[in-house]
């Protein structure tokens, strides 16, 4: 009887694990109902991370089960196993793959953040506060404060734009008003 090549078994197992990971990530009911414009973007990112996590779980647990069964100790064997030292190609492989996954997820998360409107389209205004020593320092100010704005940032001084906001939306009433109170270890939203 002819033996099936290990590379073919690995390819089929990898395809099966990938399909299972994708199926589980698309059919779970872990996320709430989408209630914002950004929800589909965040949900898509979560589903991708969940698919990768499921695939990695299946690979790791499947490998553990396979080796626990295949290389179990014979009934009367009390000897030690052979001493095995490092395997450089394997160590490079299991370091490189997570590195590539983390970098890919990082790039994708920046893209999602950008699509959500998280990056300003113009350079932010530099807000300077006057203090008793007559030296300026950069501070964060709330919209209700009246900070002193440096002369080069004057065109941006009156813009009150949030996430997914634009200058065209400035003097329009908000769709939803959220009152946020910050406490030591909590936020209260109403």
MDAnalysis code that builds the backbone (N, CA, C; Angstrom):
import MDAnalysis as mda
import numpy as np

u = mda.Universe.empty(570, n_residues=190, atom_resindex=np.repeat(np.arange(190), 3), trajectory=True)
u.add_TopologyAttr("name", ["N", "CA", "C"] * 190)
u.add_TopologyAttr("resid", np.arange(1, 191))
u.add_TopologyAttr("resname", ["UNK", "UNK", "UNK", "UNK", "UNK", "UNK", "UNK", "UNK", "UNK", "UNK", "UNK", "UNK", "UNK", "UNK", "UNK", "UNK", "UNK", "UNK", "UNK", "UNK", "UNK", "UNK", "UNK", "UNK", "UNK", "UNK", "UNK", "UNK", "UNK", "UNK", "UNK", "UNK", "UNK", "UNK", "UNK", "UNK", "UNK", "UNK", "UNK", "UNK", "UNK", "UNK", "UNK", "UNK", "UNK", "UNK", "UNK", "UNK", "UNK", "UNK", "UNK", "UNK", "UNK", "UNK", "UNK", "UNK", "UNK", "UNK", "UNK", "UNK", "UNK", "UNK", "UNK", "UNK", "UNK", "UNK", "UNK", "UNK", "UNK", "UNK", "UNK", "UNK", "UNK", "UNK", "UNK", "UNK", "UNK", "UNK", "UNK", "UNK", "UNK", "UNK", "UNK", "UNK", "UNK", "UNK", "UNK", "UNK", "UNK", "UNK", "UNK", "UNK", "UNK", "UNK", "UNK", "UNK", "UNK", "UNK", "UNK", "UNK", "UNK", "UNK", "UNK", "UNK", "UNK", "UNK", "UNK", "UNK", "UNK", "UNK", "UNK", "UNK", "UNK", "UNK", "UNK", "UNK", "UNK", "UNK", "UNK", "UNK", "UNK", "UNK", "UNK", "UNK", "UNK", "UNK", "UNK", "UNK", "UNK", "UNK", "UNK", "UNK", "UNK", "UNK", "UNK", "UNK", "UNK", "UNK", "UNK", "UNK", "UNK", "UNK", "UNK", "UNK", "UNK", "UNK", "UNK", "UNK", "UNK", "UNK", "UNK", "UNK", "UNK", "UNK", "UNK", "UNK", "UNK", "UNK", "UNK", "UNK", "UNK", "UNK", "UNK", "UNK", "UNK", "UNK", "UNK", "UNK", "UNK", "UNK", "UNK", "UNK", "UNK", "UNK", "UNK", "UNK", "UNK", "UNK", "UNK", "UNK", "UNK", "UNK", "UNK", "UNK", "UNK", "UNK", "UNK", "UNK", "UNK", "UNK"])
u.atoms.positions = np.array([
    [0.846, -1.183, 0.000],
    [0.000, 0.000, 0.000],
    [0.886, 1.239, 0.000],
    [0.540, 2.201, -0.841],
    [1.351, 3.404, -0.981],
    [0.996, 4.409, 0.111],
    [2.031, 5.033, 0.714],
    [1.825, 5.978, 1.803],
    [1.528, 7.371, 1.244],
    [0.603, 8.108, 1.884],
    [0.250, 9.468, 1.470],
    [1.368, 10.405, 1.913],
    [1.848, 11.290, 1.016],
    [2.931, 12.216, 1.391],
    [2.513, 13.144, 2.532],
    [3.456, 13.406, 3.430],
    [3.183, 14.265, 4.589],
    [2.799, 15.680, 4.163],
    [3.380, 16.159, 3.064],
    [3.053, 17.516, 2.604],
    [1.590, 17.610, 2.157],
    [1.064, 16.556, 1.560],
    [-0.338, 16.552, 1.152],
    [-1.261, 16.515, 2.368],
    [-0.901, 15.716, 3.359],
    [-1.691, 15.657, 4.599],
    [-1.679, 17.021, 5.288],
    [-0.516, 17.666, 5.326],
    [-0.398, 18.989, 5.942],
    [-1.239, 20.016, 5.196],
    [-1.221, 19.964, 3.877],
    [-2.004, 20.903, 3.062],
    [-3.503, 20.724, 3.306],
    [-3.960, 19.491, 3.309],
    [-5.384, 19.217, 3.539],
    [-5.779, 19.625, 4.958],
    [-4.944, 19.302, 5.948],
    [-5.241, 19.677, 7.332],
    [-5.271, 21.196, 7.485],
    [-4.330, 21.897, 6.840],
    [-4.312, 23.363, 6.904],
    [-5.547, 23.976, 6.276],
    [-5.973, 23.438, 5.131],
    [-7.181, 23.942, 4.480],
    [-8.407, 23.682, 5.348],
    [-8.468, 22.515, 5.948],
    [-9.603, 22.168, 6.810],
    [-9.655, 23.073, 8.047],
    [-8.504, 23.286, 8.680],
    [-8.435, 24.165, 9.855],
    [-8.836, 25.590, 9.467],
    [-8.378, 26.071, 8.313],
    [-8.726, 27.412, 7.848],
    [-10.228, 27.540, 7.623],
    [-10.809, 26.561, 6.952],
    [-12.252, 26.595, 6.700],
    [-13.057, 26.546, 7.994],
    [-12.649, 25.721, 8.933],
    [-13.347, 25.648, 10.225],
    [-13.229, 26.981, 10.963],
    [-12.024, 27.568, 10.974],
    [-11.831, 28.862, 11.634],
    [-12.695, 29.949, 11.023],
    [-12.749, 30.000, 9.687],
    [-13.576, 31.000, 9.020],
    [-15.065, 30.763, 9.284],
    [-15.480, 29.498, 9.251],
    [-16.887, 29.194, 9.493],
    [-17.303, 29.584, 10.910],
    [-16.490, 29.219, 11.902],
    [-16.821, 29.556, 13.287],
    [-16.837, 31.066, 13.487],
    [-15.884, 31.784, 12.861],
    [-15.825, 33.233, 13.057],
    [-17.006, 33.958, 12.418],
    [-17.634, 33.349, 11.432],
    [-18.775, 33.989, 10.777],
    [-20.126, 33.556, 11.352],
    [-20.149, 32.486, 12.136],
    [-21.425, 31.975, 12.642],
    [-21.584, 32.100, 14.152],
    [-20.609, 32.666, 14.840],
    [-20.739, 32.803, 16.294],
    [-21.773, 33.881, 16.620],
    [-22.203, 33.908, 17.851],
    [-23.147, 34.946, 18.293],
    [-22.558, 35.692, 19.491],
    [-21.296, 36.036, 19.385],
    [-20.606, 36.687, 20.496],
    [-20.766, 38.203, 20.500],
    [-21.070, 38.792, 19.353],
    [-21.122, 40.247, 19.257],
    [-22.550, 40.756, 19.400],
    [-22.713, 41.947, 19.985],
    [-24.064, 42.519, 20.102],
    [-24.549, 43.035, 18.746],
    [-25.786, 43.478, 18.717],
    [-26.367, 44.051, 17.500],
    [-25.589, 45.311, 17.146],
    [-25.304, 45.497, 15.867],
    [-24.548, 46.664, 15.434],
    [-25.399, 47.920, 15.623],
    [-24.860, 48.879, 16.370],
    [-25.631, 50.084, 16.687],
    [-24.902, 51.363, 16.306],
    [-23.887, 51.277, 15.475],
    [-23.183, 52.474, 15.046],
    [-22.634, 52.265, 13.640],
    [-22.172, 53.353, 13.038],
    [-21.578, 53.259, 11.702],
    [-20.259, 52.485, 11.731],
    [-19.563, 52.533, 12.863],
    [-18.266, 51.887, 12.974],
    [-18.367, 50.408, 13.312],
    [-19.519, 49.943, 13.734],
    [-19.675, 48.564, 14.186],
    [-19.276, 47.526, 13.143],
    [-19.661, 47.658, 11.860],
    [-19.239, 46.641, 10.891],
    [-17.722, 46.543, 10.744],
    [-17.033, 47.672, 10.861],
    [-15.574, 47.652, 10.762],
    [-14.955, 46.913, 11.946],
    [-15.425, 47.243, 13.143],
    [-14.891, 46.605, 14.347],
    [-15.261, 45.123, 14.369],
    [-16.493, 44.801, 13.984],
    [-16.926, 43.406, 13.954],
    [-16.112, 42.592, 12.948],
    [-15.810, 43.181, 11.794],
    [-14.988, 42.483, 10.808],
    [-13.592, 42.201, 11.340],
    [-13.017, 43.169, 12.049],
    [-11.697, 42.973, 12.642],
    [-11.746, 41.897, 13.713],
    [-12.798, 41.930, 14.550],
    [-12.959, 40.906, 15.582],
    [-13.105, 39.522, 14.952],
    [-13.909, 39.414, 13.900],
    [-14.114, 38.119, 13.245],
    [-12.821, 37.572, 12.661],
    [-11.978, 38.445, 12.096],
    [-10.681, 37.992, 11.586],
    [-9.802, 37.476, 12.720],
    [-9.734, 38.224, 13.822],
    [-8.927, 37.773, 14.963],
    [-9.473, 36.472, 15.536],
    [-10.796, 36.332, 15.557],
    [-11.419, 35.125, 16.080],
    [-11.124, 33.929, 15.181],
    [-11.143, 34.132, 13.865],
    [-10.816, 33.050, 12.924],
    [-9.372, 32.588, 13.120],
    [-8.454, 33.524, 13.295],
    [-7.051, 33.175, 13.529],
    [-6.915, 32.433, 14.854],
    [-7.613, 32.896, 15.882],
    [-7.541, 32.239, 17.192],
    [-8.084, 30.817, 17.126],
    [-9.194, 30.614, 16.436],
    [-9.768, 29.272, 16.296],
    [-8.802, 28.361, 15.553],
    [-8.221, 28.866, 14.461],
    [-7.281, 28.057, 13.679],
    [-6.059, 27.680, 14.527],
    [-5.505, 28.639, 15.255],
    [-4.347, 28.344, 16.105],
    [-4.707, 27.361, 17.213],
    [-5.889, 27.515, 17.796],
    [-6.335, 26.589, 18.830],
    [-6.417, 25.172, 18.269],
    [-7.022, 25.019, 17.097],
    [-7.156, 23.689, 16.501],
    [-5.794, 23.077, 16.168],
    [-4.877, 23.890, 15.657],
    [-3.539, 23.380, 15.322],
    [-2.802, 22.940, 16.583],
    [-2.799, 23.786, 17.604],
    [-2.059, 23.461, 18.834],
    [-2.681, 22.260, 19.539],
    [-3.992, 22.289, 19.741],
    [-4.637, 21.181, 20.445],
    [-4.602, 19.894, 19.625],
    [-4.753, 20.007, 18.321],
    [-4.658, 18.821, 17.467],
    [-3.276, 18.195, 17.524],
    [-2.241, 19.035, 17.530],
    [-0.872, 18.535, 17.632],
    [-0.638, 17.854, 18.980],
    [-1.129, 18.475, 20.041],
    [-0.976, 17.872, 21.372],
    [-1.645, 16.502, 21.425],
    [-2.873, 16.413, 20.940],
    [-3.587, 15.129, 20.959],
    [-2.899, 14.076, 20.089],
    [-2.456, 14.490, 18.899],
    [-1.783, 13.548, 17.999],
    [-0.529, 12.964, 18.652],
    [0.317, 13.831, 19.193],
    [1.562, 13.359, 19.793],
    [1.330, 12.620, 21.118],
    [0.288, 12.989, 21.860],
    [-0.017, 12.265, 23.100],
    [-0.435, 10.826, 22.796],
    [-1.120, 10.621, 21.686],
    [-1.548, 9.268, 21.314],
    [-0.426, 8.509, 20.622],
    [0.219, 9.130, 19.645],
    [1.238, 8.434, 18.855],
    [2.468, 8.061, 19.679],
    [2.898, 8.939, 20.553],
    [4.138, 8.706, 21.291],
    [3.894, 8.422, 22.770],
    [2.779, 7.803, 23.093],
    [2.527, 7.464, 24.486],
    [3.525, 6.404, 24.952],
    [3.752, 6.372, 26.218],
    [4.739, 5.463, 26.802],
    [4.219, 4.021, 26.735],
    [5.066, 3.085, 26.274],
    [4.658, 1.677, 26.309],
    [4.446, 1.218, 27.759],
    [3.691, 0.161, 27.929],
    [3.246, -0.279, 29.256],
    [4.387, -0.493, 30.258],
    [5.423, -1.202, 29.901],
    [6.484, -1.538, 30.855],
    [7.763, -0.741, 30.642],
    [7.716, 0.357, 29.918],
    [8.918, 1.146, 29.625],
    [9.059, 2.250, 30.666],
    [10.122, 2.189, 31.475],
    [10.393, 3.192, 32.502],
    [11.617, 4.030, 32.160],
    [12.142, 3.927, 30.938],
    [13.349, 4.660, 30.550],
    [12.974, 6.086, 30.151],
    [14.004, 6.924, 30.155],
    [13.817, 8.295, 29.698],
    [13.801, 8.313, 28.179],
    [13.158, 9.327, 27.625],
    [13.158, 9.508, 26.177],
    [14.507, 10.041, 25.721],
    [14.735, 10.056, 24.427],
    [16.012, 10.566, 23.912],
    [16.125, 12.071, 24.159],
    [17.323, 12.541, 24.552],
    [17.503, 13.987, 24.774],
    [17.509, 14.719, 23.427],
    [16.607, 15.639, 23.252],
    [16.513, 16.391, 22.001],
    [16.816, 17.843, 22.310],
    [17.796, 18.395, 21.614],
    [18.144, 19.809, 21.776],
    [17.385, 20.623, 20.734],
    [17.619, 21.912, 20.700],
    [16.876, 22.830, 19.831],
    [16.898, 22.484, 18.353],
    [15.889, 22.949, 17.667],
    [15.745, 22.802, 16.236],
    [15.593, 24.217, 15.674],
    [16.680, 24.774, 15.140],
    [16.703, 26.178, 14.732],
    [15.646, 26.497, 13.667],
    [15.509, 25.692, 12.600],
    [14.458, 26.042, 11.622],
    [13.054, 26.053, 12.234],
    [12.765, 25.110, 13.119],
    [11.454, 25.076, 13.763],
    [11.263, 26.306, 14.656],
    [12.293, 26.692, 15.392],
    [12.190, 27.854, 16.267],
    [12.015, 29.144, 15.463],
    [12.694, 29.238, 14.330],
    [12.509, 30.404, 13.455],
    [11.076, 30.414, 12.925],
    [10.572, 29.255, 12.529],
    [9.215, 29.145, 11.988],
    [8.182, 29.570, 13.021],
    [8.277, 29.031, 14.266],
    [7.240, 29.360, 15.231],
    [7.435, 30.741, 15.867],
    [8.520, 31.425, 15.526],
    [8.662, 32.826, 15.909],
    [8.203, 33.738, 14.768],
    [8.498, 33.352, 13.536],
    [8.167, 34.193, 12.383],
    [6.660, 34.246, 12.117],
    [5.984, 33.108, 12.231],
    [4.551, 33.083, 11.932],
    [3.759, 34.005, 12.867],
    [3.925, 33.923, 14.207],
    [3.193, 34.880, 15.055],
    [3.591, 36.331, 14.802],
    [4.854, 36.564, 14.450],
    [5.291, 37.927, 14.157],
    [4.556, 38.471, 12.941],
    [4.458, 37.670, 11.901],
    [3.740, 38.091, 10.696],
    [2.264, 38.329, 11.011],
    [1.661, 37.442, 11.801],
    [0.249, 37.603, 12.166],
    [0.038, 38.893, 12.954],
    [0.909, 39.178, 13.918],
    [0.761, 40.384, 14.739],
    [0.941, 41.642, 13.889],
    [1.936, 41.650, 12.999],
    [2.124, 42.810, 12.130],
    [0.932, 42.999, 11.196],
    [0.418, 41.919, 10.622],
    [-0.733, 42.020, 9.723],
    [-1.961, 42.554, 10.471],
    [-2.209, 42.044, 11.689],
    [-3.334, 42.538, 12.474],
    [-3.134, 44.004, 12.872],
    [-1.898, 44.384, 13.170],
    [-1.624, 45.784, 13.502],
    [-1.899, 46.712, 12.330],
    [-1.472, 46.316, 11.138],
    [-1.722, 47.133, 9.945],
    [-3.218, 47.204, 9.658],
    [-3.902, 46.074, 9.788],
    [-5.345, 46.057, 9.549],
    [-6.088, 46.910, 10.579],
    [-5.641, 46.878, 11.841],
    [-6.303, 47.677, 12.878],
    [-6.108, 49.170, 12.630],
    [-4.954, 49.569, 12.127],
    [-4.732, 50.978, 11.789],
    [-5.653, 51.383, 10.639],
    [-5.833, 50.487, 9.665],
    [-6.741, 50.767, 8.557],
    [-8.178, 50.919, 9.053],
    [-8.602, 50.048, 9.955],
    [-9.955, 50.149, 10.526],
    [-10.098, 51.471, 11.275],
    [-9.091, 51.828, 12.057],
    [-9.124, 53.085, 12.806],
    [-9.210, 54.277, 11.854],
    [-8.470, 54.206, 10.753],
    [-8.491, 55.268, 9.755],
    [-9.872, 55.370, 9.110],
    [-10.483, 54.226, 8.770],
    [-11.820, 54.233, 8.171],
    [-12.871, 54.765, 9.132],
    [-12.633, 54.613, 10.419],
    [-13.564, 55.120, 11.427],
    [-13.415, 56.630, 11.620],
    [-12.415, 57.237, 10.992],
    [-12.197, 58.672, 11.135],
    [-11.295, 59.010, 12.287],
    [-10.453, 58.081, 12.691],
    [-9.613, 58.288, 13.863],
    [-8.410, 59.163, 13.649],
    [-8.017, 59.413, 12.404],
    [-6.866, 60.267, 12.145],
    [-7.355, 61.629, 11.683],
    [-6.782, 62.707, 12.221],
    [-7.221, 64.037, 11.782],
    [-6.793, 64.285, 10.339],
    [-7.637, 65.010, 9.605],
    [-7.298, 65.328, 8.219],
    [-6.373, 66.527, 8.133],
    [-6.348, 67.357, 9.176],
    [-5.467, 68.516, 9.239],
    [-4.598, 68.400, 10.478],
    [-3.549, 69.165, 10.521],
    [-2.690, 69.132, 11.703],
    [-3.443, 69.719, 12.884],
    [-3.338, 69.091, 14.052],
    [-4.084, 69.595, 15.217],
    [-3.534, 70.926, 15.701],
    [-4.411, 71.707, 16.273],
    [-4.021, 73.012, 16.799],
    [-3.144, 72.839, 18.025],
    [-2.199, 73.705, 18.162],
    [-1.346, 73.707, 19.349],
    [-1.966, 74.685, 20.339],
    [-2.349, 74.156, 21.458],
    [-3.011, 74.984, 22.461],
    [-1.994, 75.331, 23.540],
    [-1.872, 76.607, 23.798],
    [-0.917, 77.051, 24.799],
    [-1.670, 77.667, 25.968],
    [-1.230, 77.351, 27.141],
    [-1.853, 77.922, 28.336],
    [-0.875, 78.886, 28.985],
    [-1.418, 79.944, 29.534],
    [-0.567, 80.870, 30.261],
    [-0.506, 80.415, 31.713],
    [0.693, 80.401, 32.251],
    [0.807, 80.124, 33.682],
    [1.582, 81.259, 34.340],
    [1.808, 81.174, 35.594],
    [2.411, 82.281, 36.338],
    [3.830, 82.596, 35.915],
    [4.561, 81.628, 35.347],
    [5.952, 81.882, 34.973],
    [6.081, 82.412, 33.554],
    [4.981, 82.766, 32.901],
    [4.951, 83.311, 31.545],
    [5.581, 82.400, 30.503],
    [5.624, 81.113, 30.736],
    [6.108, 80.191, 29.704],
    [4.933, 79.332, 29.262],
    [4.853, 79.061, 27.977],
    [3.732, 78.288, 27.454],
    [4.003, 76.795, 27.548],
    [2.950, 76.020, 27.694],
    [3.072, 74.570, 27.664],
    [1.864, 74.010, 26.933],
    [2.052, 72.923, 26.234],
    [0.954, 72.320, 25.490],
    [0.045, 71.583, 26.456],
    [-1.265, 71.805, 26.332],
    [-2.229, 71.131, 27.194],
    [-3.383, 70.627, 26.345],
    [-4.130, 69.713, 26.904],
    [-5.373, 69.292, 26.278],
    [-6.492, 70.100, 26.906],
    [-7.368, 70.607, 26.097],
    [-8.439, 71.440, 26.614],
    [-9.776, 70.900, 26.146],
    [-10.785, 71.036, 26.988],
    [-12.121, 70.654, 26.565],
    [-12.699, 71.750, 25.691],
    [-13.765, 71.457, 25.003],
    [-14.351, 72.431, 24.083],
    [-14.880, 73.643, 24.830],
    [-15.336, 73.448, 26.071],
    [-15.929, 74.552, 26.822],
    [-14.894, 75.540, 27.351],
    [-13.624, 75.139, 27.412],
    [-12.598, 76.049, 27.885],
    [-12.284, 77.073, 26.803],
    [-11.698, 78.179, 27.187],
    [-11.306, 79.203, 26.233],
    [-9.794, 79.318, 26.248],
    [-9.092, 78.428, 25.575],
    [-7.632, 78.481, 25.604],
    [-7.079, 79.567, 24.697],
    [-5.831, 79.884, 24.913],
    [-5.137, 80.812, 24.035],
    [-4.518, 79.970, 22.933],
    [-4.842, 80.278, 21.697],
    [-4.405, 79.485, 20.548],
    [-3.237, 80.203, 19.892],
    [-2.225, 79.455, 19.518],
    [-1.085, 80.060, 18.836],
    [-1.541, 80.588, 17.478],
    [-0.837, 81.591, 16.950],
    [-1.270, 82.264, 15.734],
    [-1.276, 81.344, 14.515],
    [-0.340, 80.376, 14.433],
    [-0.336, 79.507, 13.257],
    [-1.479, 78.490, 13.273],
    [-2.130, 78.251, 14.404],
    [-3.224, 77.296, 14.479],
    [-4.586, 77.986, 14.471],
    [-4.638, 79.295, 14.244],
    [-5.886, 80.039, 14.320],
    [-6.988, 79.514, 13.401],
    [-6.728, 79.077, 12.153],
    [-7.825, 78.603, 11.307],
    [-8.529, 77.371, 11.889],
    [-7.849, 76.593, 12.703],
    [-8.450, 75.390, 13.268],
    [-9.075, 75.643, 14.633],
    [-9.021, 76.868, 15.114],
    [-9.421, 77.150, 16.486],
    [-10.887, 76.865, 16.765],
    [-11.765, 77.131, 15.842],
    [-13.198, 77.014, 16.108],
    [-13.785, 75.684, 15.654],
    [-12.978, 74.746, 15.225],
    [-13.514, 73.470, 14.763],
    [-13.802, 72.561, 15.939],
    [-15.012, 72.032, 15.978],
    [-15.428, 71.094, 17.014],
    [-15.857, 69.823, 16.296],
    [-14.888, 68.997, 15.948],
    [-15.159, 67.828, 15.134],
    [-14.752, 66.584, 15.900],
    [-15.614, 65.587, 15.955],
    [-15.302, 64.337, 16.631],
    [-15.014, 63.240, 15.628],
    [-15.140, 61.995, 16.053],
    [-14.921, 60.858, 15.169],
    [-15.971, 60.883, 14.075],
    [-15.572, 60.668, 12.861],
    [-16.418, 60.681, 11.664],
    [-17.031, 62.062, 11.440],
    [-16.459, 63.085, 12.032],
    [-16.995, 64.419, 11.852],
    [-16.299, 65.119, 10.713],
    [-16.876, 66.187, 10.235],
    [-16.257, 66.987, 9.191],
    [-16.642, 68.438, 9.418],
    [-15.899, 69.368, 8.849],
    [-16.245, 70.786, 9.021],
    [-17.656, 71.105, 8.528],
    [-18.175, 70.351, 7.548],
    [-19.527, 70.602, 7.042],
    [-20.587, 70.270, 8.090],
    [-20.239, 69.441, 9.054],
    [-21.193, 69.040, 10.076],
    [-21.131, 69.944, 11.300],
    [-20.344, 71.034, 11.240],
    [-20.105, 71.801, 12.442],
    [-21.342, 72.397, 13.054],
    [-22.050, 73.182, 12.684],
    [-23.106, 73.836, 13.430],
    [-24.427, 73.076, 13.391],
    [-24.368, 71.773, 13.231],
    [-25.565, 70.944, 13.235],
    [-25.685, 70.264, 14.592],
    [-26.936, 69.990, 14.988],
    [-27.112, 69.316, 16.270],
    [-26.685, 67.853, 16.153],
    [-26.215, 67.304, 17.250],
    [-25.729, 65.924, 17.261],
    [-26.895, 64.960, 17.194],
    [-26.663, 63.790, 16.579],
    [-27.690, 62.756, 16.535],
    [-27.951, 62.206, 17.925],
    [-26.890, 62.014, 18.678],
    [-26.993, 61.475, 20.029],
    [-26.087, 62.306, 20.928],
    [-26.601, 62.701, 22.078],
    [-25.790, 63.429, 23.042],
    [-25.443, 62.468, 24.174],
    [-24.167, 62.364, 24.466],
    [-23.705, 61.472, 25.524],
    [-23.032, 62.315, 26.590],
    [-23.518, 62.186, 27.820],
    [-22.919, 62.874, 28.958],
    [-21.998, 61.874, 29.651],
    [-20.726, 62.221, 29.772],
    [-19.739, 61.312, 30.351],
    [-19.183, 61.932, 31.628],
    [-19.206, 61.133, 32.703],
    [-18.628, 61.553, 33.967],
    [-17.477, 60.606, 34.291],
    [-16.277, 61.169, 34.472],
    [-15.113, 60.358, 34.793],
    [-14.932, 60.254, 36.298],
    [-14.742, 59.040, 36.758],
    [-14.486, 58.795, 38.167],
    [-13.122, 58.122, 38.279],
    [-12.701, 57.802, 39.498],
    [-11.370, 57.240, 39.669],
    [-11.182, 55.931, 38.904],
    [-12.095, 55.003, 39.013],
    [-11.959, 53.714, 38.353],
    [-13.131, 53.397, 37.443],
    [-13.860, 54.391, 36.986],
    [-15.037, 54.108, 36.165],
    [-15.420, 55.327, 35.345],
    [-16.231, 55.080, 34.338],
    [-16.846, 56.133, 33.532],
    [-18.346, 55.929, 33.614],
    [-19.088, 56.991, 33.766],
    [-20.547, 56.899, 33.768],
    [-21.040, 57.603, 32.512],
    [-21.743, 56.857, 31.662],
    [-22.284, 57.383, 30.426],
    [-23.806, 57.493, 30.550],
    [-24.345, 58.624, 30.155],
    [-25.801, 58.764, 30.135],
    [-26.196, 59.576, 28.920],
])
